[in-house]
């Protein structure tokens, strides 16, 4: 996972979190999009990011 040093600045408005990608053939196919999103969010690295963000939000 990559997070730029600039993103850690308290004045930062937002940051990007880069994860794996998934090719979606038909963006109008909600089932395909949802399945792709579930695969990505289910990855171990992504789960670590989610946990970190939840911890930060709770502070």
Protein Blocks (a to p, Z undefined) as FASTA:
>chain_A
ZZdfklmpmklmbdcddddddddfblmlmklmmmmmmmmmmpmklmmmmmmmmmmmmZZ
